[in-house]
Amino acid sequence: MLTGRRVVLGVSGGVAAYKAAYLARRLTERGAEVRVVTTASARAFVGDQTFAAITGHRVVDRLFGVEGSVSPHTELGRWADVVVIAPATAATIARLAHGLSEDALTATVLASRAPLVVAPAMHTEMWEHPATRRNVRRLEEDGVRVVAPGEGPLAGGDVGVGRMAEPEEIVEVICEVLGEGPLQGVSVLVTAGGTREPIDPVRFLGNRSSGKMGHAIAEEALRRGARVVLVTAADLASSPGIERIQVETAAEMEQAVASVQPDVAILAAAVADFRPKAPAADKISRTSGPPSIELEATPDILAGVVGRTPRPLVVGFAAETGSLDRAVRKAQEKGVDLLVANDVTEPGAGFAVDTNRVTIIWPDGRSEPWPLMPKSAVAARLLDLVEGLLGARTETVSSPSDDPAHPGDGR
Ligand SMILES: Cc1cc2nc3c(=O)[nH]c(=O)nc-3n(C[C@H](O)[C@H](O)[C@H](O)COP(=O)(O)O)c2cc1C
């Protein structure tokens, strides 16, 4: 997957520098050509010889006096398809945020037009310090991909947030940043799972959706090079390359969806249509007898997305029991680009199973039943359709009779 891709791996001075050796190994195993640049502090943790042995190339550890190179930072900066700094210390992050370039690593970053991936590692206090927060924010504003640190054991026996992301996760992010798939440059929002609407602090109104279909779509979009945001109410794993927003209620899902401006929105979540109007603050007691619970409508997330300007390409989902007539009406009336309908009572289709039997319904009422397939195969076929629709939109936008509500310009 990374065959022939040129990765500059910058290593700065934290204990996690030992993991950088493993990262270099993983990258070379994937076929990447790796050149390592170290800071002076990094060399206190891992010797250059280790990286040289793994990558087959001499480490660049200084700006001046490098054998065979008069300007190592510009040579490396131009050579790189991607620059990744792992671990990135608070000090290196601060230098990057301010555009300083007094060592080989930061000078290489400034001398490069390649995308930059940064994997911070430090003690929790350093990570949470306002100066670090500000510097990380600045990097993100500059378009740097920050691979957030996780929680776990830190140096000196401490435990907390600040542990460098695992090398596998960093490799995935690098693959994504370099992604050459058909959806590269396209942002895709996927919703998944069934929302839970509280009755009281203990009980909720929910549904049987497992989130498997939505998660399969998010994974497939990631594989195709898209930048994926997954708003999910499900308790399922997702790849580290996916930006995940965990929600519980329809209101939280609406808010999360509103925070994203995607090119494509695939709304596969089973959102509650109704919720208790006034959830009880305390657990409703059995002794007071069966309560009557007044319901109110939840926000129509699909309508909100369809009504946006500019409007993303929208794929809706409809879970029905029995006839799909209602789904056909939904496809015609809701303003979606296409609707994926399934009869959840059919064997092998719908909730909590790994297969699905869906019918694709177009806004003009045409429909196309697909056979029973694994959800991953449904996701792949659906994204083939989305790619076709995106292509058609791009062609439409270049014609003089543009529909301003459907710009399709790859926002
Ligand atoms: C034992 C030890 C462990 C350290 N670990 C970290 C660390 O994980 N993250 C960090 O930001 N700084 C850490 N530091 C501090 C940095 O090494 C120090 O700020 C240094 O100036 C970083 O320089 P560099 O960014 O040029 O590599 C550590 C220092 C010591 C002595």
The ligand as a MOL file (V3000), in Angstrom:
LIG
                    3D

  0  0  0     0  0            999 V3000
M  V30 BEGIN CTAB
M  V30 COUNTS 31 33 0 0 0
M  V30 BEGIN ATOM
M  V30 1 C 13.5990 10.9700 30.6780 0
M  V30 2 C 12.9770 12.0650 29.8700 0
M  V30 3 C 11.8320 11.8140 29.1640 0
M  V30 4 C 11.2190 12.8310 28.4150 0
M  V30 5 N 10.0840 12.5490 27.7530 0
M  V30 6 C 9.4580 13.5240 27.0800 0
M  V30 7 C 8.2720 13.2640 26.3890 0
M  V30 8 O 7.7560 12.1400 26.3490 0
M  V30 9 N 7.6710 14.2740 25.7440 0
M  V30 10 C 8.1720 15.5460 25.7420 0
M  V30 11 O 7.5580 16.4290 25.1620 0
M  V30 12 N 9.3330 15.8110 26.3710 0
M  V30 13 C 9.9870 14.8420 27.0290 0
M  V30 14 N 11.1570 15.1160 27.6740 0
M  V30 15 C 11.7190 16.4660 27.5790 0
M  V30 16 C 12.3930 16.6850 26.2370 0
M  V30 17 O 13.3990 15.7160 26.0320 0
M  V30 18 C 12.9540 18.0830 26.1590 0
M  V30 19 O 11.9070 19.0210 26.2060 0
M  V30 20 C 13.7920 18.3050 24.9150 0
M  V30 21 O 14.2160 19.6310 24.8960 0
M  V30 22 C 13.0100 18.0200 23.6560 0
M  V30 23 O 13.7990 18.3590 22.5540 0
M  V30 24 P 13.4080 17.9910 21.0650 0
M  V30 25 O 11.9830 18.3780 20.8970 0
M  V30 26 O 14.3230 18.8280 20.2620 0
M  V30 27 O 13.6650 16.5520 20.8690 0
M  V30 28 C 11.8000 14.1150 28.3890 0
M  V30 29 C 12.9800 14.3480 29.0820 0
M  V30 30 C 13.5680 13.3560 29.8150 0
M  V30 31 C 14.8150 13.6600 30.5660 0
M  V30 END ATOM
M  V30 BEGIN BOND
M  V30 1 1 1 2
M  V30 2 1 2 3
M  V30 3 2 2 30
M  V30 4 2 3 4
M  V30 5 1 4 5
M  V30 6 1 4 28
M  V30 7 2 5 6
M  V30 8 1 6 7
M  V30 9 1 6 13
M  V30 10 2 7 8
M  V30 11 1 7 9
M  V30 12 1 9 10
M  V30 13 2 10 11
M  V30 14 1 10 12
M  V30 15 2 12 13
M  V30 16 1 13 14
M  V30 17 1 14 15
M  V30 18 1 14 28
M  V30 19 1 15 16
M  V30 20 1 16 17
M  V30 21 1 16 18
M  V30 22 1 18 19
M  V30 23 1 18 20
M  V30 24 1 20 21
M  V30 25 1 20 22
M  V30 26 1 22 23
M  V30 27 1 23 24
M  V30 28 2 24 25
M  V30 29 1 24 26
M  V30 30 1 24 27
M  V30 31 2 28 29
M  V30 32 1 29 30
M  V30 33 1 30 31
M  V30 END BOND
M  V30 END CTAB
M  END
